[in-house]
Amino acid sequence: AGTGRWCPDNSYFVWRKNGQKMKACITEQSHTLLDGRVHVLSWVKDSVSENTEYRCSFISKVGNTTSEVTGQDAWTKEFDTWRSAISEHDKMMQNWRKTWETCNKRNSL
């Protein structure tokens, strides 16, 4: 699962699995935008069973928000979307490599 937020100062994510606070398998990544704001992504890697419930809370002095995912069906749809995007990216990179190799061969003749 993953979630992203504009990140004010002194803000953080809290992940819970079946009500228990998670500390492992959490990754965060931040991107500074042109206007100076920071977009922060947070996601977890975990084995998912049918009755697993995940809650991601974003805590800040401005306010809090929570999203949740329950069960495997929602995960499957999300992973299918990711898998499709990654597959398309891989095809683009392979085509780019072929074009690059062709250009290099022409230039070396």
C-alpha positions in Angstrom: 0.0 0.0 0.0 1.1 3.5 -0.5 0.1 7.1 0.2 1.4 10.5 -0.5 0.9 13.9 1.1 2.1 17.5 0.9 4.3 17.6 4.0 4.2 20.5 6.5 6.8 20.8 9.2 6.8 18.4 12.1 4.5 15.9 10.2 4.9 12.1 10.0 3.2 8.9 8.9 1.9 6.2 11.3 1.2 2.7 9.8 -1.0 0.2 11.6 -1.6 -3.5 10.7 -4.7 -4.9 12.3 -4.6 -2.1 14.9 -0.9 -2.7 15.8 1.6 0.0 15.1 4.1 -1.1 12.4 7.8 -0.2 12.6 9.3 -2.6 9.9 8.8 -2.7 6.1 8.0 1.0 5.9 9.6 3.2 3.2 9.4 6.9 2.9 10.6 9.1 0.0 10.4 12.9 -0.3 10.4 15.2 -3.4 10.9 18.9 -3.1 8.6 20.8 -5.5 9.4 24.0 -7.4 7.3 26.1 -5.0 9.3 24.9 -2.0 6.7 22.4 -0.7 7.7 18.8 -0.1 5.7 15.8 -1.4 6.3 12.8 0.8 5.4 9.2 -0.2 5.1 6.3 2.3 4.5 2.7 1.6 4.8 -0.8 3.2 6.0 -4.1 1.9 4.3 -7.0 3.7 2.7 -10.4 3.2 -1.1 -9.9 2.9 -3.7 -12.3 4.1 -7.4 -12.1 3.4 -8.3 -10.5 6.8 -5.4 -8.0 7.0 -6.3 -4.4 7.6 -3.8 -1.6 7.1 -4.3 2.0 8.2 -2.0 4.8 7.2 -2.4 8.0 9.2 -0.7 11.3 8.3 -0.2 13.4 11.5 0.6 17.1 11.4 0.0 20.3 13.4 -2.4 21.4 10.6 -4.6 18.3 10.9 -4.6 14.5 10.6 -6.0 12.1 7.9 -6.2 8.4 7.7 -6.7 5.9 4.8 -7.2 2.2 5.1 -7.2 -0.9 3.0 -8.8 -4.2 4.0 -8.6 -7.7 2.4 -6.7 -9.0 -0.6 -9.0 -7.9 -3.4 -8.2 -4.2 -3.1 -4.4 -5.1 -3.0 -4.7 -7.2 -6.1 -6.2 -4.4 -8.1 -3.6 -1.9 -6.9 -0.7 -4.3 -7.6 -2.2 -5.1 -11.1 -2.1 -1.3 -11.8 1.5 -1.1 -10.6 2.5 -4.2 -12.5 1.0 -2.8 -15.7 2.8 0.6 -15.3 6.2 -1.1 -14.6 5.7 -3.4 -17.6 5.1 -0.4 -19.9 8.1 1.4 -18.5 10.3 -1.7 -19.1 9.1 -1.9 -22.7 9.9 1.8 -23.2 13.4 1.2 -21.8 14.1 -1.8 -24.0 13.0 0.2 -27.1 15.2 3.1 -26.0 18.2 0.7 -25.6 17.6 -0.8 -29.1 17.5 2.7 -30.6 20.6 3.7 -28.7 22.5 0.6 -29.8 21.4 1.2 -33.4 22.7 4.8 -33.3 26.0 3.7 -31.8 26.5 1.1 -34.6 25.8 3.7 -37.3 28.2 6.2 -35.7 31.0 3.6 -35.5 30.8 2.7 -39.2 
